[in-house]
Amino acid sequence: MDSETSHSAQHPASAEPAIPAATSPTRDVTIDSSEQSARTRRWARGIVACTAVVLSLTLLRVAQLKVAPPEELDANAGRRTSVRKELAQRGELLDRRGRPLAMSLVGYKLYCDPAFIYESGWTAAKKASKTDPNAITECDPFRDAAIALAPVLKQAPQAIHQLLRDNAERRYMILSQDVSEAQVDALKQMDLDGIGLETKLVRDYPAGGLAGQIVGKVGAEHIGQAGIEFAFNKELAPVDGQVKALRDAFGRTLWINRDDYVPGDPGQDVRLTIDLAIQESAERHLTKMVKDMNAGGGRVIVMDAGNGDILAMADVLQERPGMHEATRDPARRIHPSLGRNRNFTDPYEPGSTMKSFVWARATQLGLAKPTDTIQMPTGSPLVTSFGRVIHNSDSREYHSWSWKDVLVHSVNTGMVTVGLRMTHAQMQDMVRDFGFGSKSGVGIPGESAGLVTPNKRWTNYTQSSVAFGHEIAVTPIQMVRAFSAFARPDGTMASPRMVLPRGSTDSDTFLPGSKQVITPAVLAEAKDALKTVLEDGTARRAQSLNYRIFGKTGTAELAVPGAKGYDRSRYMASFLAAAPLENPRLVVICVIDDPDRRKGHFGGLVAAPVVRDVIDDSLQYLGVPYDQLEENRPKVKSKAAKVAKAD
């Protein structure tokens, strides 16, 4: 059997030719189109439902993570939003001509994250250990940071190192509240991990220490601590803005809503009545006299008689080795601007400067005329009806003087003689009318009202004491306010002010004052007597070559705290004056505290020259024409010239 037959026998079916697939018979299956559409819709609905469920679960999870995240996630995710403070500037302090006394600049403070310094230091050490086996052994992140910061902060690295170690777990700590521009540049170049710079406002005082007692100072938080900075902190203080931003896990800003930005509101500017040029003159002449006379201190006020503006106010204290100072101010050791302004806060006995007010009121009451002769015991002190012995300050006893000369030569016995002609009520009214015993109304914190004996304890002894400036304590601001009545044509007192109202200008040359305290007729007589004080009385050293000045000297015994009564070897020397004579523009007072007796202690010798020099400088600066005629100018005398000693 051949091969083909054999093959066919084994596979009989193969004997038939194969049918091509394309022509092979198929089963006739018919699918309804409506059934297919229904199936598609069922699948689509199922997919949509599953998608909706998944999205809903996702949204619910997002909401749950946002509203109440697990503690583990919340601890590691960090803050998702940040609120950054937008600094607003504190208002500026300006002098009357718009020159800046205090202004705010942008500065920096240095902070650190001790925990991050530690973590990043060890992370870097572990990476370095792959190539350096000693990297972990020698690792001390705080030491490395301290060594890098020490030369920039100018501190010992050991101190910085210990500070970081003591606060190792803290996330925010201030290293320096004030960083200079040079330090900022150095820190930026170093780029230390965990060390950062934060912007802050820095209060700058362009005039330096000039008028420091008036301006005051702000603290680290930009809050006023003294002076005008404290008194007007509400007006000067800004309201900071803020920006709220959404951040990612790396702290990068993702989104800021428009409503999440709140702009800051800067503080108001405050314009003072102080004039820097006049202030510089007052401080310079006062400081020189305090040093020349080896005094414990001194005070000066310059006031515009027309509108009450305080143009300058100086206050100097000097500590003398081995001397028990009557006045101390520990706050000045912390910072000069933190000291109290003694022109407002520290009353003193005015001594003979009080005589000008007693003289004017007694004259106005008709108790004595300028030409009246005041009779006193010949060659002996005055003994009052109640047995008090009154001496004159220069140890000379006078038997008679005209009422005008009593003021010109500062005769205690004459003042007491006429003062006792006044009733207690009349003397008390005089004290009250001239503003003694009441604050000036300037608004400086800590201002004293002075010391006046209450009416119920007022005695004949008090009456005689007040007549020559004892048993009453006043402040320099009260004295210039009272003396302004002699410098104003209507006999009223100016109302002192140190801050100019918003929108005001320097054109306010005259403002209404208090009630009239001196009548025009008495005003003319008083100015004539006070002018003669400089020409032939106790203040000849105060004569100016350029302006006619009128005023009154004072030398009062010093009351030392902790001691009973007075120290009769120590004094308060003062001079109170106004100029020019016919149309007074300025009222100036100078009080010298406890001058060295070996150098001089009378008001006419110690305080009067300061007032003269300040008046000369100020009136020339203000452009006031000279009123001293060439033929009437005082002759310049030698150093040994006689100085009247009666105050």
Helices and strands as residue ranges (DSSP letters): H 3-10, G 12-15, G 21-23, H 33-67, H 71-77, E 81-86, E 93-94, E 100-112, H 114-128, H 141-153, H 157-166, E 173-179, H 181-190, E 195-204, H 212-215, E 217-218, E 224-226, H 227-231, H 233-236, E 241-247, E 253-255, G 258-260, E 261-262, E 270-271, H 276-292, E 297-304, E 310-317, H 331-334, G 336-338, H 342-345, G 351-354, H 355-364, E 373-375, E 382-383, E 389-390, E 400-402, H 403-408, H 412-419, H 424-433, E 451-452, G 455-457, H 460-467, E 472-473, H 476-487, H 520-536, G 540-542, E 550-558, E 567-579, E 586-593, H 603-606, H 608-621, G 630-632
